[in-house]
Structures are given as C-alpha cells and as structure tokens.
Amino acid sequence: MHKLCAELDLPKPSLLTSMLMFCIRSHNRNTCSLRAAALSLLWLAGACSAQELEPRRWNHLPTGIHVAGAGYAYTHATINFSPVLQIKDVDADIHTALAKYIQTFSVLGHSARIGVAQGYQHGRWSGDVGGEPTTIHRDGFTDSIIRFSVSLYGAPPMEGKEFAAYRAEKAKSETIMGAGLIVQLPTGEYYSNKLINLGSNRYTFRPQLGVLHSRGKFSMELTSSVWLYTDNDDFYGDTRLENDPLYVLQGHLTYSFRPGLWLGTGIGYGYGAESTLDGKNKGDKRKNLAWGGSISYPITRKVGTKLTYVGTKSQTSLGADTHTIALAASVLW
C-alpha cells in the first residue's frame, strides 16, 4: 500500500454541469426564445461534462482499502450562442468543492472498487442579453455520482505482501482490462421554473470499457463510454427533454517517477446526444474536444495530493470553451 492514495483519482469538476441553464432576460419575454436559450445551455453543459479526463482509473489496487478525498476546482468558460437569441459576451466562473470516498474489494475472483462523489458549487454567469448586461449567481449541491468498476483481465484481487510481490513482478510490462458503470443521480438543486440549475433532474448511466498497458515507467490508457440519459419530464416551460446517447473516447499517457509520484497527459472527444424537446428534434449533435494534464505528489505513505488542468473546446460554432484547474488531497487506511 506504498503511497497508494496518490494513485487514486479524486473527483473532478463537471465543468459546465452546473451551467444547466443561464437566466435569459429578453425585452419581449418570448417563451420560445427562453426555451431555445435553456436548451442551448443544457447542450453546452452535457457536452462539457462529458469531457472530463480521468487517468489511472483502471490501475491495480489492493483489496480492502478505503480512500477519502477532498478538493477544490475553478472553471472559467466562454460561451457562444446563436445570434438569433441576442446573447453575447457570456462568461461563467464556477467554484466547486469536492468530496469522494472509494473502497476496493473482490467480486467473483476479480478486483473491484466502488466510489461516491459529491460536489457543492458557487457559480457566476454574466453576459449581454439583448443589449442589457446581466449577472446571475447560484449556490447549491450538484448531482451525486456513484461509480462501480471491476477488472476483466489482469489485476487479480490481492492484499499486503502478496500484492507488493505481484506488483514487483509486473513492473516491466502489464496489461489490464476493465469495465465500469457511472450513475449520476438527480440529487442536485433543480427548479423547473428557473433557467439556471445545478442539478439535471434526470438519471444518467455511463457504461465504460477500458484498457491499460504499462511498460516500465510509462503507461497508456484508453477508455470508451456511452452516456445514456433518462428523460427530464419537468424541463423549463413545462416541456419534456430527451437526448440520444453521447459517445466519448479518451486516452492518457502517464510517466511514473516513483510510487505515488507521476505525471500524466490526456485527450478526449465526445460526439452525439442530439436533443428532442416535446417530440421535436433539435439537430444539435455535440462535438467536443478536451485535453489536460495531472501531476500527483505523495506527502506521506497514506496522504497524497494531485493538481489537474482540463481544457475543452466546442468543434461547432455554438458551444463553450472552458479551462479548469483542480487541487485535491486524499488519505487511505
């Protein structure tokens, strides 16, 4: 268990998950324009949150350990809307406090882990709406996240000296394959009569498949996932929101200097999640690119820290460009 806490991923900000809607004030208060603006922001939120980059999620860990972590993340976003909405120069600043708990165990002879993450956010959105400067603030809890994963190949369940001996044997070359499921619960702050919400008011299921190959001090990781959304039957304006699946692929390259001290970089791409509002298809497929890097530093054998940067850019004329920096610490027992 040598400095394993620094090997574990701490929760990252959902980037624009908190930006599920921006409060629009138009001179004519047109309901259709309000709904279009709300849908545009939901489009941005889902696209960016899908671009989280999490390295080392398939790493081999000993069974029977517990990890608790906390962190802070700051996100700045520049948002582009359709000109017909008369919304321009929109910026967002999101502050997120994060907490996470992870436990590892054995399932039918395979290593497994389960984690729970929760965020609390403060956000400020400002922009020019119909020629009028507008600023909105929101504070509250975000949707809760639960993740379960299990190894399919490699990474057998082990503890103590047996685990240490196995890791020493596999130090030169190793391949691990795993599967996981993330469930996003509709527990965040949500009001159907407001255009800005911190919660999504629906479940999201994200099945994942991943492979990790290590050779010496380098490791390469590839993860594919599909976001499956339930319907939001209480979307703004008494409407029903549906989304097609969103397909996400991300890859990482990591260099380990020594146990607990590593440097990683990653890139990801998300495509899909076309929206349907009250049965009418909106033709708004998402195309988003993400990139970032992380460095982990162990303080003691059981306490570690990690600094992360993630940037995203919409590959269409409408969307958000974001920059997020996060600092987190974890402790294991």
Secondary structure, 3 states (H helix, E strand, C coil): CCCHHHHCCCCCCCCCCCCCCCCCCCCCCCHHHHHHHHHHHHHHHHHHHCCCCCCCCCCCCCCCCEEEEEEEEEEEEEEECCHHHCEEEEEEEEEEEEEEEEEEEEECCEEEEEEEEEEEEEEEEEEEECCEEEEEEEEEECCCEEEEEEEEECCCCCCHHHHHHHHHHCCCEEEEEEEEEEEECCCCCCCCCCCCCCCCCCCEEEEEEEEEEEECCEEEEEEEEEEEECCEEEECCCEEEEECCEEEEEEEEEEEEECCEEEEEEEEEEEECCEEECCEECCCCEEEEEEEEEEEEECCCCEEEEEEEEEEEECCCCEEEEEEEEEEEEEEC
